[in-house]
Amino acid sequence: AGEAYAAVARCATSSPCAAPGQLYRSPIAGGPWAEVPGLPGPFDAEAGQFSLVAENNTVFLLAAYPKPELLVSVGGQRFSTLAVRCQQEHHSGPGPFWPAEMAASSPSDIAVTCVGPPSMATQALEVFISHDGGHRSQRLPTPVDVGFVTGVAMAGATTLVLGNSDAAATWAERTVSPDRSWATA
């Protein structure tokens, strides 16, 4: 909708930092960057677990720290907080899942990935899809061949692609609803 957004970590990455992340916007046609007011709370950009998507005039900010939440704004003015459905406990070992990546193909159609503690060659993964802007979501089956998720893209309301990597290779897994099975792309 004519504006660019940037999520910013305010500290150098080489030292511990207690400053919260900030969200800025600027007209695409040019002009100064201004901090976006009205975020419900700070997000920890230094921890590295956040994802920003602007789709038409809707802005989504997925933050893992200090608490998992999905911040949503129409027009980038007032943000509301939606719950993130990541599991609190990892089913195959200790530790919780936390939000990792987000993608959108429209203001209504979004996908969120949640990751758990990594093992030697893989990382536990949950994938959620929503068709109402994140208010309700459903969990998709986990891809069989998961390494470490490097990104997620949503080509359309029913098509998701996950980027994966491990020590030996990189690859993509793709699913198209209503089938919901994953195939290496």
BELZI-V227476 format. One record per residue. N is the residue number from 1. RES is the residue in one small letter. SS is DSSP state (H for helix, E for strand, L for the rest). Layout:
BEGIN
n = {N,N}
res = {RES,RES}
ss = {SS,SS}
END
This chain:
BEGIN
n = {1,2,3,4,5,6,7,8,9,10,11,12,13,14,15,16,17,18,19,20,21,22,23,24,25,26,27,28,29,30,31,32,33,34,35,36,37,38,39,40,41,42,43,44,45,46,47,48,49,50,51,52,53,54,55,56,57,58,59,60,61,62,63,64,65,66,67,68,69,70,71,72,73,74,75,76,77,78,79,80,81,82,83,84,85,86,87,88,89,90,91,92,93,94,95,96,97,98,99,100,101,102,103,104,105,106,107,108,109,110,111,112,113,114,115,116,117,118,119,120,121,122,123,124,125,126,127,128,129,130,131,132,133,134,135,136,137,138,139,140,141,142,143,144,145,146,147,148,149,150,151,152,153,154,155,156,157,158,159,160,161,162,163,164,165,166,167,168,169,170,171,172,173,174,175,176,177,178,179,180,181,182,183,184,185}
res = {a,g,e,a,y,a,a,v,a,r,c,a,t,s,s,p,c,a,a,p,g,q,l,y,r,s,p,i,a,g,g,p,w,a,e,v,p,g,l,p,g,p,f,d,a,e,a,g,q,f,s,l,v,a,e,n,n,t,v,f,l,l,a,a,y,p,k,p,e,l,l,v,s,v,g,g,q,r,f,s,t,l,a,v,r,c,q,q,e,h,h,s,g,p,g,p,f,w,p,a,e,m,a,a,s,s,p,s,d,i,a,v,t,c,v,g,p,p,s,m,a,t,q,a,l,e,v,f,i,s,h,d,g,g,h,r,s,q,r,l,p,t,p,v,d,v,g,f,v,t,g,v,a,m,a,g,a,t,t,l,v,l,g,n,s,d,a,a,a,t,w,a,e,r,t,v,s,p,d,r,s,w,a,t,a}
ss = {L,L,E,E,E,E,E,E,L,L,L,L,L,L,L,L,L,L,L,L,E,E,E,E,E,E,E,L,L,L,L,L,L,E,E,L,L,L,L,L,L,L,E,L,L,L,L,L,L,E,E,E,E,E,E,L,L,E,E,E,E,E,E,L,L,L,L,L,E,E,E,E,E,E,L,L,L,L,E,E,E,E,L,L,L,L,L,L,L,L,L,L,L,L,L,L,L,E,E,E,E,E,E,E,L,L,L,L,L,E,E,E,E,E,E,E,E,E,L,L,L,L,E,E,E,E,E,E,E,E,L,L,L,L,L,L,L,E,E,E,L,L,L,L,L,L,L,E,E,E,E,E,E,E,E,E,L,L,E,E,E,E,E,E,E,L,L,L,L,E,E,E,E,E,E,E,L,L,L,L,L,L,E,E,L}
END
